[in-house]
Amino acid sequence: MRSEQVAKVASRRYWREGDARVIVEAWRHAGGPLSRFAERHGVDPQRLARWAARLKRAEPGPLRFHPVRLTRTDERATTGSIEIDLRDGRRVRVARGFETEDLRRVLTVLGEGTTC
């Protein structure tokens, strides 16, 4: 079935991310040079290389934990939110219902300039 999926995706003019994952994973599983795999399946090797690089960049990095200290605050001021005090004095307040990915991006940006 895997080879059927690869053949189906390889014949498509446009690939979505899921399509590209099928081809890239099949190439990685097969081992061997990218050019040989691409030739065998009728895929442009540059196209395969671009998708492989793009998907690699999209892979999440290692999970890092930051020290947390619980403090008492005025409950009325923070009801429904989380406050994160960073070591450099900056504070991040996250409202109820936040998107996890949004918080991850904010903490990544904050972590680029300084260690949390």
C-alpha positions as CSV (number, residue, x, y, z in Angstrom):
1,M,0.0,0.0,0.0
2,R,2.9,2.4,0.8
3,S,4.2,2.1,-2.8
4,E,0.7,2.8,-4.1
5,Q,0.5,6.0,-2.0
6,V,3.9,7.1,-3.2
7,A,3.0,6.5,-6.8
8,K,-0.3,8.4,-6.4
9,V,1.4,11.4,-4.7
10,A,4.3,11.4,-7.2
11,S,1.9,11.7,-10.1
12,R,0.3,14.9,-8.6
13,R,1.2,18.2,-10.0
14,Y,0.9,20.0,-6.6
15,W,1.7,18.5,-3.2
16,R,0.2,19.5,0.0
17,E,2.2,19.0,3.2
18,G,0.6,15.6,3.8
19,D,1.5,14.5,0.3
20,A,5.0,15.6,0.7
21,R,5.3,13.8,4.0
22,V,4.3,10.5,2.3
23,I,7.1,10.9,-0.3
24,V,9.8,12.2,2.1
25,E,9.1,9.5,4.6
26,A,9.2,6.8,1.9
27,W,12.5,8.2,0.7
28,R,14.0,8.2,4.2
29,H,12.6,4.7,4.9
30,A,14.1,3.4,1.6
31,G,17.5,4.8,2.4
32,G,19.9,5.5,-0.5
33,P,20.5,8.7,-2.5
34,L,17.6,11.1,-3.0
35,S,18.4,11.3,-6.7
36,R,17.9,7.5,-7.2
37,F,14.6,7.5,-5.2
38,A,13.4,10.5,-7.2
39,E,14.3,8.9,-10.5
40,R,12.7,5.6,-9.6
41,H,9.4,7.4,-8.7
42,G,9.4,10.1,-11.5
43,V,9.8,13.0,-9.0
44,D,12.0,16.0,-9.5
45,P,14.9,15.6,-7.1
46,Q,14.9,19.4,-6.3
47,R,11.3,19.3,-5.4
48,L,11.9,16.3,-3.1
49,A,14.9,18.1,-1.5
50,R,12.9,21.3,-1.0
51,W,10.1,19.4,0.7
52,A,12.5,17.4,2.9
53,A,14.2,20.6,4.1
54,R,10.8,22.4,4.6
55,L,9.4,19.5,6.7
56,K,12.6,19.2,8.7
57,R,12.4,22.9,9.6
58,A,8.8,22.3,10.7
59,E,9.7,19.6,13.2
60,P,9.5,20.8,16.7
61,G,12.7,21.3,18.6
62,P,13.5,19.7,21.9
63,L,11.1,20.4,24.7
64,R,12.6,22.8,27.3
65,F,11.3,23.3,30.8
66,H,11.7,26.6,32.7
67,P,11.7,27.0,36.4
68,V,8.4,28.0,37.9
69,R,7.7,29.7,41.2
70,L,4.2,30.0,42.6
71,T,3.4,33.2,44.3
72,R,0.3,34.6,46.0
73,T,-1.4,37.5,44.2
74,D,-4.6,39.5,44.4
75,E,-7.0,36.9,42.9
76,R,-9.2,39.7,41.4
77,A,-6.4,40.9,39.3
78,T,-5.5,37.5,37.7
79,T,-8.8,35.6,37.7
80,G,-8.8,33.4,34.7
81,S,-5.3,34.2,33.6
82,I,-1.8,32.8,34.1
83,E,1.2,35.1,34.8
84,I,4.7,34.0,33.9
85,D,7.5,36.1,35.4
86,L,10.7,35.7,33.5
87,R,14.2,35.9,35.1
88,D,15.0,39.2,33.4
89,G,11.9,40.9,35.0
90,R,9.6,40.6,32.0
91,R,6.1,39.2,32.7
92,V,3.8,37.3,30.3
93,R,0.1,37.2,31.2
94,V,-1.9,34.6,29.4
95,A,-5.7,35.0,29.3
96,R,-8.1,32.1,29.7
97,G,-8.7,30.2,26.5
98,F,-5.2,30.9,25.0
99,E,-3.9,28.8,22.1
100,T,-1.0,26.6,23.2
101,E,0.9,27.2,19.9
102,D,0.6,31.0,20.4
103,L,2.1,30.8,23.9
104,R,4.9,28.5,22.5
105,R,5.8,31.1,19.8
106,V,5.8,34.0,22.4
107,L,8.1,32.1,24.7
108,T,10.3,31.2,21.8
109,V,10.7,34.8,20.8
110,L,11.3,35.8,24.4
111,G,13.9,33.1,24.8
112,E,15.9,34.1,21.7
113,G,17.2,37.3,23.3
114,T,17.7,36.0,26.8
115,T,17.6,32.8,28.8
116,C,14.4,32.4,30.8
